[in-house]
């Protein structure tokens, strides 16, 4: 049996972590499409093993449809839905859950292999094991989210959707960061560098913006106040503070859309300052300078996509593209933050 790596790096482990990160990104995109098509409540049971098989007979389809007919989303929103229409939303949710199972296998099986062969750099072992448990927790949180929409509501609770997305993006970010660690080894770190701190700050803001986007999606807030830059001709939406603090922060469609807009403006301004600082900085590594411009360019593309998606009343294709670029932007920010810390 081989010993632990002496040079503290492994290209095989790095490739595995990057591949898993890509699959988690795909999970985020498919999950977003599932929400946008209102398909997330089509499967009303959580069967981690047997649920891997879709309905295989007419009786199976009828049984699945009968389960959906018992929840408020059907009785209040879709009482005239046919079995054919039900199948279309069922496949979105089934694909999302199936992709989650696949991600689990793609991560867990190589993890066991790498541990047995002692191929994981010693300082990354506990991180890789922790990410396995985080992935398992994500599955539980996914069902916790779905469960909130099976009674008393016609959709999942916005705060639970936000938690579900936040865990996915945390896992996505950790996979990228530790993939870079496995690929490059420990190295020399400059934690006091201005670009290192600036990159981490921007990464945090991008993550928060994604959480605000989850609240927009959960409240269908992208389909109201579709004028820009005002909201129904006003700076703030009507009834901004209706219902108290929790309602304003989480459940009020107008307020959550305003918060998402404001954070977008803030990130746009800070990115412009960041790019200007990188352009004028002396003694900066060329990779860091280029990374700052790539990060800023992606942020500006994302802002333009967000505005276009809003004024076009959130068409499915544009909405999914907006989510893809958001995930790419976060991944790029994580890479930049890691790279800016390296001497």
N, C-alpha and C positions, 0 to 999 in steps of 0.2 A: 504493500500500500504506500502510495506517495505521501510525502510530508506536506505540511502547509507551505504555500508559496513563499519563497524567501524574498522575492522582489515586490511583494504586496500588490500584485496586479494579475488580472486574468482576462484575456480577450474573450474567452468563451463565456465567462460569467457576465461580462459587460454586454455581449450580444444578447444573452438570455434576458437580462434586465431591460434592455432597450426594446426587444421584441414584446415583452410583457407590457411595457409602457405604451407601445403602439396599439396593442389590443385593448388596453384600458381606455385609450382615446377613442377607439372604435365603439367601446361600450358607452361612453359618454354621448357620442353622436347618435347611436341607435336609441339610447334612452331618451335623448331629446326629441327624436322623431316620434318615439312612442308617446311622449307627452303631447306633442303638437297634434298628433292624429287622434288624441283622446282614446288611446288603446290600452293604457296601463292597467285598467281595472277589468279587462276582458277575461283574465284568468283569476278566479276568486279563491284558489287554493294554493298552498305552498307545499309542494312535494319535491324536495331537492333531488331525489333519485328517480322516482317513477315519473316525475314531471318532465324528464328529458324526452319522453316519447309524446308526440302530439296525438290528438284524436285520430284513430286509424279506421274507424267505421262510422256509419251514419248514426248509430246509437251513441257512440262516444261524442260525436259533435253535438247531438241533441242534449246529452247530459251536461256538456260544458256550457251550452247556450242556456239551459235551464238555470244553471248557477248564476249566470250573468243577469238573468231576468229577475233575480231576487234582490238586486242591489238598487239603490236610488238612481244611479246614473241611467239605468235602463228605464225604470218606471217614470222618472221625471223628465229625462231628456230624449231617450231613444225608444219610446214605447212601440214604435212602428218598425223597428229594425228587423230585417229578415235574417235568416240563417246565413245566407250568402254574404250579407253585409257584416255579420258578426265574424265570419271567418277572416275577413280582411283585417280587422283590428286584432283578432286573436293572434295572427301570424306575427304582427309587430311585437307584441309582448312576449310571445314564445321565443322569437329570435333574440330578444334582449336577454331573457333568462338563459337561453342556450349558450349565447356568447359568454355570459358570466360563468357558466359551468366550464366552458372551454378555456377561459382565462385561468380558472382554478387549476385545471389539469396541466396547462402549459407552464404554470409557475411551480406547482407542487412537485411534479415528477422530476424535472431537472434539479430542483432544490435538494431532493433526497439523493439524487445521483452525485451532485457536486459535494454534498456533505460527506457521503461515504468515501468518495475519492479525494477528499480534502483539497478541493480545487478552489474553494472560496477564500479570498484573503481573510486572515484571522479577524481583523478588526471589523469586517463586514458581516460576519456570521450572524451575530445577534440581530443586526438590522434586517437581514434577509428573512430570518425566522419571524421577526416582528411584522414584516410586511405580509407574510402568509396569514397571520392572525388578523391583520387589518383587512385583508381581502375577505376572510370569513365573516368578520363583523359587518362588512359592507353588504353581504347577502342577507344577513339578519335585519339590517336597517332597511333594505329594500322591501322586505315583507312588512316590516313595521309601517313603512310609508304606504304601501298598498292597502294594508288593513284599515288605515284611517279613512279610506274612501268606500268601504264596503257597507257602512251604515251611517245614517245621519248626514251624509254629504254626497254630492254628485261628482266630486273629484278628490284627489288626495290632499292632505293638509299641506299648505305651502311651506311651513316650517320643517316638516318632515322631508319634503322634496329637497329643500335647501341642505339639510343635514346629509341626505343621501348623495347629492352632488358633491358636497364639500369633502366627504370621505373619499370619493372616487378621485377627485383632483389632488387631494393630499397624497394618495397612493401613487398617482401618476407622477407627481413631482418627486417623491422619494425614489421611485424607480429610475428616473432620469439622473438624479443627483448621485445615487449609488452606482449606477451604470458608469458614470464618468469617473467615480472613485475607483471602480474595478478596472477600468480601461487605462487609467493614468497613474495609479498608485498614490501613495500618501502625499508626496510632494511638499513644497514649502508654501506656507499660507500667510497672506497678509490680510488679517481681519480688520486692520485699521484703515485700509485704503478707502478713499471717498467713493470710488466706483463700486467697490464691494458693498458698502452700506447703501449706496443709492440703488444698486441692483436689487438688494434684498427688500428695500422699501417699496420699490415699484412692483416687485413680485407679490408682496403682501396686498398692495392696492388692486392689482389685477385679480388676485384671488377673491378679495372682497367684492369686486365688481361682478365676478362670476356668480357669487352668492346672491347678489342683488338681481342678476339676470334670472336666477332660478325662481325668485319670488315673482318676477314679472311673468315668467312662463306659467307658474302655478296659478296665478290669478287671472290669466288671459289678458294681462294688462297691455300687451303689445297690440291689441286690437281696438283700443280706445285712445282718445286724444292723439289722433294720428296727424295732427298738424305740427309743424316745427318751424322755428324754435319755441313758439308759444304752445300752450296747452288749452285748447278751446278758447283761443284768443287771449289767454291770461298767462302771467308768469308762473303761477302755481295752479294746480287743478282745483276745481270746486270741491268743497267738503274735505279739504286736506286733513283736518284734525278730527274728523268724525269718528267717535268710538273710543278715543283714548290712545295712549302710547302704543300698546301692542297692536291694536288695529291699524294704526297709522304705519307702523314699521313693517308689518307682515301681511295684513289682510286687505288693505285698502288699495285697489288697483291703481288709482290715480297717484297716490303717494309713493307706492313702490316704483312706479314708472319714473316719477320725478327724481327719486333718489338714484336710480340707475342712470338717468341722464346726467345728473350733477357729478357723479363719480366719473362718468365718461369724460366730461369736460375737464375735470381735475387731472385725470391721467393724461389727457391730450396735452395740456399745458406743461405738466411736469416732463413729459417725454420730449417736448420741444426744447425745454431748458436742458435736459439731459444730453440731447444730441448736440446742442450748441456748445455745451461744456466739453463734450468729447472732441468736437472739432477743433477747439482752441487749446486743448490740454497738451502740454509738453511731457515728454518722458512717459507716454502712455503706450502700452503694447498695441501693435497694429490690430491684433485679433480683438482686443477689447474695444478699440475705436470702431471697427467694423461691426462688432456685435451691437454696440449702442445704436448705430444707424439702422441695422436690421430690426432691432427691437422697436425703435421709434417708427420705422416704416410700417411694420405690422400693426402697431397701435393706431396709426392714422387710417390705415385700410379698414380696421375694425370699427372705428368711429363712423366712417363713411358708410360701411355696411349696416351699422345699427340704425342710422338715420334713414337710409333707403328702405330697410326692412319695415321700419315704423310707418313711413308715409305710404308704403304700398300695402299696409294692413297685414303684415306678417304672413306673406305667402310661404308655403312649406319649403320650397327650394332655397329661398333667401334666408329663412330662419335657420335651416340646417347649416348653410354656409357660414352664417354668423356664429354658430356654435363651434364649427370646425376651426375657424380663425381664432376664436377665443381660447380654445384649448392649445392651439399652436403658439399663441401669444404667451400663455402661461409657461409652456414648455421652453420657449426661447428665453423667457425671463429667468427661469431656473438655470438653464445652461449659462446665461450671461453672469448670473450671480456666482455660480461656481467658478467660472473662468476668471472673473475679476478678482477673486480671492487668491489666485495662483500667481506666485512670483515667477 
